[in-house]
């Protein structure tokens, strides 16, 4: 990396930090739209700094969305199984009965003596 490129990268980092700081200030003071704009500007500079193309970002976002969709589908299936389990429990006649097994031999009257 040339000295000029190193200086430019350093300056970009400084700008990104400043944008994120101002973005937080705007968010804290009730300017969500302006805050989002600064966040987008910081992301754009980060992409340039790390030489990430638009196509790479889109591919990354697609992969994240696909993974999120898979997780949502899995959670939906688990929720469905939970509902089936809950339904099955409501059908059992002795819901509030706890069956306990003991490893001890029951005591008889003659054992006490």
N, C-alpha and C positions, 0 to 999 in steps of 0.2 A: 504494500500500500504506500502510495506516495505521501509526502508530508502534507500536501494540499488536501488530499483525500482524508487524511487523518484529522486535520483541522476542521474540515467540513463535517465529518462524522461527530466530532466533539461538539460542534455548534448545534447540530441537529439534536443531539442528546439533550443539550441545554434547553433548546426550544420545546422539546417534548415534555421535559420536566415542568417548564413554565406553563405550558398549555394545560397540563394535568392539574397544576396548582390552581390556575384561574378557573378551570372547569369545575373544580370542587367548590371554589368560592361562589360561582354562579349558582351551582346546585344548592348550596347552603342558604342562599339568599332568595330562592324561589324563582330562578330563571332556568327551568329545565330544558327548554328548546335551545337556548344559547349554550347551555352546558353541553348538550348533545353535539352541537356544531363543533365546539372545541375538542370534544372527544373524537369526532371524526377526523378533524385536522391532525390530532396527535397520532391517530392510527395511520393516516396517510404518510406522515413523516416516518413513523416506525417501519412501515413497509418499504419506504425508499432507503432508509438507513440499512435495513437487513436484506435489501434487494429481493423483496418478495413481490412477484408479479400479481396482477389482478386475477389471472387464471389460477395461480396457486392458492390465493385467498379463497376464491370461489370453490375450488376443489376441497379445501379444508373445511369450509362452512357446510358444504354438501355432506361430507363425511360425518361431521358433528350432528347434523340434522338427521341423517340416517341412523346413527347410533342412538340418538334421543328417541327416535321413533321405535326402535327395537326395544329400548328400555320401557317405554310407555306401553308397548304391546305386552311385554312380559309382566309388567305391573298389573295390567288389565286382566291377564290370565290368572295371576295370583289372587287378585281381588275376587274374581269369579269363583275360584276354588274356595276362598274364604267364605263366600256367600253360601256355597254348597255345604260346607262344613257347618256353618251356622244353621242352615235349614235342617240338616241331619240332627243336630243337637236338639232343635226344638221338637223333633218327632220322638225323642226318647221319653219313655214314661217316667223314669226316675231321675229327673234332672238334678235334684238337690241331694241325691244319695251318694255318699262316698263309701266305696268298698275298700276295706283295709285288710291286708293279709298279714298275719303274724307268723314269725318263725318260731315263736315260743309255743310249747305244748300247753294246752289249757289245763288249769289246775282243777283238780277234783277235790271233794270234801276230804277224802282219805289222805291226800297229799299234805294237808295242813298240819297234821298231827304230830 
